[in-house]
Amino acid sequence: MRVKVSAPDKPESVVSQAACTLDVAGRGARISGIKYVGAPGDIVVVERANVRARFKVAWIGEPGTVRDGQLGLQSTEPVLGLWGIETSPPDDFGGIEPDGAVRPLAAVASAAGSPGAPKGPASTRSSGLMRYTCRGEVAFRKDAQFALTHKAALRDIGTRGCFVMTKEKFPINARMVLGLKIGLLEMQVRASVKTAEPLGMWMEWIDLAEAQREQIDELVDRLAV
């Protein structure tokens, strides 16, 4: 979605510019299409329609890379209605990582200062926040007797949950039953709705059995390679 970004405290960092969101979360966002000459820790204002909110710059995309013109943002105040979607209550997450994951600002700064930090499956499983594009089918319903089952497509998945592409929307924290079919893998899991937006819903696993956890971890490890 289109937004406007400005830096009232340091106007030299960015003259009011139009930008586009790539990812949004309860307390963070990743935006693109912006020329920013400030530094991590700066405060910017993001505006959409008549709604605005202040954010701290968590990271800045390096010039000449595929992330040139991108910013990772961490909210400094409640974000109400800015994104036009419903999100779960704020937690400890900060700016969204360049690859779409969300980590605390301290972790973002630590990773930025450690170019050799591990990026393989082990680090993925330890954070639990990485998400990978994954095509599959999803049959989902509310975790209640006689609930209607809906068919949808899977967009991405991680060790923490998955994004289901659907026009059907359920309340935040609604408990759902998901039937996943990803290639030869078929499994039924329970999850809780954490965000609802025009393209679908992000749901996080709940009450996973050990065997289910191992299957999901193995799938995510394969996607991470």
Secondary structure as UniProt FT lines:
FT   STRAND          2..6
FT   TURN            11..13
FT   STRAND          17..24
FT   STRAND          28..32
FT   TURN            40..41
FT   STRAND          43..48
FT   TURN            49..50
FT   STRAND          51..60
FT   TURN            63..64
FT   TURN            66..69
FT   STRAND          71..75
FT   STRAND          86..87
FT   TURN            98..99
FT   HELIX           105..112
FT   TURN            115..116
FT   HELIX           121..127
FT   STRAND          132..142
FT   TURN            145..146
FT   STRAND          150..157
FT   STRAND          161..165
FT   TURN            172..173
FT   STRAND          175..182
FT   TURN            183..184
FT   STRAND          185..197
FT   TURN            198..199
FT   STRAND          200..206
FT   HELIX           210..224
//
